[in-house]
């Protein structure tokens, strides 16, 4: 029998392994809005540019929604594998339409919603809302109702006006208090020359939650390993973002090239702040519990924001987080 040198055998083994390895699995991710520095968006950008997806055997196509729920429509039509959704949206869709979307990571440990008044207005506490005009985008936010309730504000003394999405209406004096996305609009108003007071329901002990990664029950069941590898890559990217802010912003600006860098920095810092709590410091960013979601559900039910109660164990899956993290650190090859 012919003998081969050990070195030759090793080379043959490596070539055989390389030739026999599977191609990268294709994954389609759609961010829930345009390219910008929302943390779950940024995590995908960084995972792509730093090669984390590649190391996990994933070939990820990054898409962006034009808004209006297009991303969830695409998800349910099996045209994308994963997307982002607000925690409230996850519960609302399961309650009202029995849509089988499942959250498998929670970035926003506090909600995205806030309320602002101009600093010069003298509206410094919720009690000052009485006798004023409150502007909301589409529907009355449950967080607004919670603040009014907890603070003992007489809602009948507030004029509530649907105003749409342009925050300049506050500067123009057409309203006195405005519902905003806190990682975005307070900075927009400040860049227009007006400082603002920011009110959050979470500061009053109200349970609120923010952006998540979601998939459908079918995708997460059939592609559980893919889901884990996608999440492992993006959570590894979040670890990078936390300690490499400027380089991460460089990457974000490759995707959000039409955006202002300082504004993107404000958004990223705000979302990182909301992602870091005592729980996530211990367990890892993205961590979530059924208790958190149950508290959110009870809050939404109390203020009529859900059509009915849903099973939290069906609405969220924490098993991927449990596999990925050890002592708050991502297990990484």
C-alpha angles and dihedrals in degrees: 000000000000114000121217123206113253092244091054091050091051091051091049091050092050093049091048091050093048093048092047097048115110122248118257113280114246116236128180117210123184121194113219094241142008120315108289143126101283102143097241089049092047091049090059093047092050094044088054097046096042092050096244093132090049091052088053092051095252130136102199123195110202118213133174130217122232088220131252095096095297090138093059091046089054091046094052091047089055090242092123130029102212138012142161129265138171113254090240089055092052091056095040093053093048092047101043104030103016089235109172099228116146129200114220101174133025117210099169108066085178127040126268093233125098137157125227140194127185110267089228092057097077090233098134105148135029088256087068090061091080111103091018137107118252119201122204130180108231110333136008106279116234089224089061091051090048093052091049090048098046093043095048092238118165102239092194087069093059122083107220116205131181105228109164126224109314109105092195087084087079093053091047090059095240090125135017103212124033133196108229145171098253099212090057122019103049088060091046091054092046091052087056088061104264127109116214142208111230124211122193128184090217090063087063094051096264113146109243132162134190142199124356140179111247140186133169122270088248096052094045091048097045095036102035094138090048091050091051093048091048091050094044090054095048095045089050086053091053089055088054092047092053093059100030106046100156095045089047089053089051087057094045090053090057087066099030095043093148093056130090111257095219090051090050089050091054091050094048094047092048093050093045089052091053091047095054117078135142087268095052092043087058100035105023137265111294093036118142140172135210088240091061092051094044090053090050091050093052090050092051093046091050092057098040097253095128128058091215146335120292133199107262091200088061094043097054136034117201098173094094092055090050091054095045102047131064116180090341095308128109113248100234131178 
